[in-house]
Amino acid sequence: MLASLAQHHRAKLVSLLEATAEFTAPEVAVAIELVDAALADPAADDYRFLVCQEGDRVLGYACFGATPMTDGCFDLYWLVVDPAARRSGVARELLGAVEQALRRHHARLVRVETAGLESYAPARALYESSGYERAARIRDFYCTGNDLYIYAKYLA
């Protein structure tokens, strides 16, 4: 079941982020900042969240928002799935729900940035199999040996 972000999700999202081996401590801190910003001002739409849950268990979440200074472009900032729920369709469900929400907001383009580490290969494969084109690759962006991949999908 998909839900909007609510205060009761915070601790579960923090646990989920901390349990995701791919994320560094600074990345987890940034992700939590976005959760807190969205919870502090629910009327703001800088950071929108969709939470996938099964009963009380959070299986994953997506965070997305409008790209500043663009017309109809959005960024998918985070797509996080509980390691125990991977390969069960949660990521695809969240990605589809984000795209559906963006179409309702007349978005024309969604952009995703992800890492080039081998541990991120499943994420890159998900985007590619979901119709996202690799728009750019910047070698050694995050650090030596960790490239930046930028994917884009036109929704209109």
N, C-alpha and C positions, 0 to 999 in steps of 0.2 A: 504494500500500500504506500502511495506517495502522499506526503504531507508537507505543509509549509513549516518553516523553521519556527520553533517555539522554545521558550526558556527551558522546558524540561528536557530538550534535546542536548543542551550544552555539554553536560558532563559526558554523555555518551559519545558526542562528536570528538571531544578531547581524548577520550579513551581510544576511539577509533584511529585518530591521527597518530597518537603515540604508539599504537600497535602496528602501524604501517612502516615496515622496515625500510622502504624506499625513501622515506622522508627524513631529512636531517632535522636536528633540533631547531635551527633558525626557520626552516620551512614550516614546521609545526607551529611555531610561535606566530608566524604571519597568518597561517590559516585560522588560528584561534582569534587573532585580532579581527579578522573579517567576520567571524561568527559573532563576536562581541559587538562589533559595529552594527551589524544587522539587528541584533537583539536590542541594542540601545535605542535605535530609531527605526521601528518597524515600518514607518511611513516612507522612509527614504528607500529608493530603489537602486542605490549604487551597487549593492551586493544582494542578489536574490538567491534564495536557497530552495532546493527541493530535497526532502529527506525520504529515503526509502526505508520502511520499517516493516517488521513482521512481529505483530504483538508489541511487546516492549523493547524488542531488540532492533537496534539501528543497523541496517545492512550496508548503508552507504549514503552518500549525499553528493549533490552538485551545487556549485556556487558559480553564478554568472552575473554579468552586468553589461550595461551599455559602454561601448568604447568612447571615451571622451573625444570631443571635436570631430565626430563622424556622423553621418546620416544613415541610420539603420544598421550599424555594425555593433556586434556584441562580442564579448570575450567570455569564454568558458574558463574560469579561473581554477577551479578544482573539481575533479571527479574522483571521489574516494570510495573504495569498496572494502568492506571488512575482508581481511585475508581468507577467512573461513567461508565467505560467500562468493568468492571469485569463481568465474566460469559457470555461474548459475543464471546469467542474464541480467543481473542487477545493473551493471554498467550500461548495457544496451538500453535497458528500461529508462534509466536516468537520462541518458543522452537523448533518447527519443522524446522524453517529456520536456527536456530543455528546449529542443528544437520546436516542439509544438507550442510551448509558451512563447517562444520568440516569434513564431509566425503570427500569433495573436497580437503581438506588439509591432507587427509589420517590419520585422527585421529582415534584412536582405542578406546579411553575411554573419557567420559565426567563426571566430578565430580561436585556436587553441595553441598554446605553447607547451612543449613537454621536453623532457631530457633525452639525451642520446645514450644513456647508460643501458647496458644489456637488460637490467632489471625493469626498464621501461618499454622493452620490446612488445609486451602484450598490450600496453596502452597505445602504442603507435599502430599496432595491427588492428586494434579496435577502431581507431579513427579512420584508417584506410579502408577497412571493410564496411564502414558506415557512410562512405561517400565523401570523406574529407580528402582534399588534395594536399600533398606536401607542397607548401608554397615556398619554403626556405629551409635551409640548414646552415647554421653558423657553427663552424668547427671551434671546439675548445671554448665555448661561450661561458659556461658555468665555471669551469676550471679545465685544466689540461686533461683531455680525454673524455670530456662530457659536453657534447654538442647540444645546441638548441635546435629543436625541430618546431617549425611553425606549420600548422595545418589550417585550412580554410574550407568552408562549405557555404555555397550560395543557397539560400533558402527560397528565394523568389523565383 
